[in-house]
Amino acid sequence: MSVDILMPALSPTMEQGKLAKWLKKEGDPIRAGDVLAEIETDKATMEVEAVDEGTLAKIIVPEGTENVAVNSPIAVIVAEGETFNGAAPSSTPAAAPQMADAPAAFVAFAPPAVPASPAPPETEPAADVKTVKMTVREALRDAMAEEMRRDPAVFVMGEEVAEYQGAYKITQGLLEEFGAKRVVDTPITEHAFAGIGIGAAMAGLKPIVEFMTFNFAMQAIDQIINSAAKTHYMSGGQMECPIVFRGPNGAAARVAAQHSQDYAAWYSHVPGLKVVMPYTAADAKGLLKSAIRDPNPVIFLENEILYGHSFEVPEGNDVVVPIGVAKIARPGKDVTLVSFGIGMTYTLQAAEALAGEGIAAEVIDLRTIRPLDSETVLASVRKTGRCVTIEEGWPQSGVGSEISARIMEGAFDYLDAPVLRISGRDVPMPYAANLEKLALPNVAEIVAAAKAVCYR
């Protein structure tokens, strides 16, 4: 059996790269862990590491080839003793990428943990609304551009947001349109530029502070909690802090424990902050516009894997989504599934699978974590009598725990089964791809939990 080696990605946002060098040649024996080739991007060098054993039967893409598309076959491995007949290689990947970003090296697994399937119709705008299809990345960019045109007090700051147009290309084109005074590259010092943004907000401007990842916002958490969140209260309402902190949050793909944390529950604990975590492109755009206009500090949590997902977005430059309002993404009558952000991807897939077994699941997309739209959840639970919460964060003191408590307080007499929680495992995120997959929620877990509360 032959398996193909695919062109790896540095991250889910990478689309192509250069195959710089082959370290193995045709006919060489391959063992798991062997470095097969080097891949170059504009930011790093990656090593393609074998995960299967056999013989390198065919090199499809010669070294030195540029603009090789991610996930396209670059070589073929066959089992020991077999020969390659020249037929099209199978779709089974035989290698995982290993990224070496000088001076240190670490492994980054390219394919996302959740399949990038199209958004189900239930997540799209109403049929009578004229829409255009765009990625979450484009929706976020358009939201910032529209608000910057609307209000000269709005500006963007963060690492690589200007000249490089954003680490994930979210700020693409903004420097060209608005100039260096409103699209500001900062040093790699989150504590400093978060503080500068907070000071600018207190002085009357409306900063959008981009963190390359919310894991790095840990360096600025004193500024966010003690300055941004508390100043309005501690000044007796005399000072406001209209600022948005935005960037990717949660697990991406093989970036290990220090770069995979979900901060939804962390920030939702803090009075004075609003916490938003959208799933669709329409909600990402509409909620970001609302966040920029809000007089309070807003934590706007995105997801790296979702950046490339496409959804229908209503046309027009003034379509906003209110903060604090959940959405019924799929109606149902048998069990309520509550999720947010990338958790909606596999929650909707689970609902579809449950429908095939005769269980009509109602799916609620929270969209906002603080303030939490309790009434939408409670109304659904009063109808279905059952609830399962889904999130990628840790179980203790998680968003699901808060939802469960509110259901106990507001809909206990309507419950026909205990509320069940699906969450990330209670461990630091593993680095190995197989363990990372086990540490995150999946469709099968949600289906099993829903069937359990339905006594099926």
Sequence and secondary structure as in RCSB ss.txt:
>XXXX:A:sequence
MSVDILMPALSPTMEQGKLAKWLKKEGDPIRAGDVLAEIETDKATMEVEAVDEGTLAKIIVPEGTENVAVNSPIA
VIVAEGETFNGAAPSSTPAAAPQMADAPAAFVAFAPPAVPASPAPPETEPAADVKTVKMTVREALRDAMAEEMRR
DPAVFVMGEEVAEYQGAYKITQGLLEEFGAKRVVDTPITEHAFAGIGIGAAMAGLKPIVEFMTFNFAMQAIDQII
NSAAKTHYMSGGQMECPIVFRGPNGAAARVAAQHSQDYAAWYSHVPGLKVVMPYTAADAKGLLKSAIRDPNPVIF
LENEILYGHSFEVPEGNDVVVPIGVAKIARPGKDVTLVSFGIGMTYTLQAAEALAGEGIAAEVIDLRTIRPLDSE
TVLASVRKTGRCVTIEEGWPQSGVGSEISARIMEGAFDYLDAPVLRISGRDVPMPYAANLEKLALPNVAEIVAAA
KAVCYR
>XXXX:A:secstr
 EEEEE   SSTT  EEEEEEESS TT EE TT EEEEEE SS EEEEEE S EEEEEE S TTEEEEETT EEE
EEE TT    S    S B EEEEEEETTEEEE   S SS      GGGS  TTS EEEEEHHHHHHHHHHHHHHH
 TTEEEEETTSSTT  TTSTTTTHHHHH TTTEEE  S HHHHHHHHHHHHHTT EEEEE SSTTGGGGGHHIII
IIITTHHHHTTTS     EEEEE S  SS  GGG    HHHHHTSTT EEE   SHHHHHHHHHHHHH SS EEE
EE TGGGG EEEEESSS     TT  EEEE  SSEEEEE TTHHHHHHHHHHHHHTTT  EEEEE  EEES  HH
HHHHHHHHHS EEEE SS STT HHHHHHHHHHHHHGGG SS  EEE   SS   SSHHHHHHHS  HHHHHHHH
HHHTT 
